[in-house]
Amino acid sequence: MKKLIVLLTFVLGISVAAVAQNPAEFKFTEETHNFGKIPLTKPVTVEFKFTNIGDQPLIITKVETTCGCTVPTYTKTPLKKGETGAINVTYTPAGSPLPFSKSITITSNAKTPTKVLYIKGETVAASK
C-alpha cells in the first residue's frame, strides 16, 4: 500500500510540474504604438493583437490605464493555446498641444501576470 501511495504521489507531482511549466503566455505583435502627430480634437484608436503561446487557457482579469483619456476594451473570453485576442485602446486628447505617453497595464493568469503596453505621440492644434 505504501508503494502505491508513493507512486501516485510521484505521478501526481510530475503532472502538476508539467502543467506549471507551460502556463498561458502572451505574444504581442507590438507592445508600443506611436500615433505620431494627431489633432487635439480627434480621438485615435490602436489594436494590440496577441496570441496565447502557452499550453493553458489565457484569461485577462483586468486592463487599466493611467488616466480617463485612455480607454481600453479587450477580449474577455479565455483563449486556448494558439488562439488570438486583442486589446483596443482609444486615446482622446485634451488640453494643450503636447507630446503624450500612456501605459496600459494588463493583469492575467499568464506566466508574466502583469504586462504593460504603451502608446505615445504628440497632439497638435487642429487644422482650420
Secondary structure, DSSP 8 states (H G I E B T S, - for coil): -HHHHHHHHHHHHHHHHHHHHS---EEES-SEEEEEEEETT--EEEEEEEEE-SSS-B-EEEEEESSTTEEEEE--S-B-TT-EEEEEEEE---SSS-EEEEEEEEEESSSSSEEEEEEEEEEE----
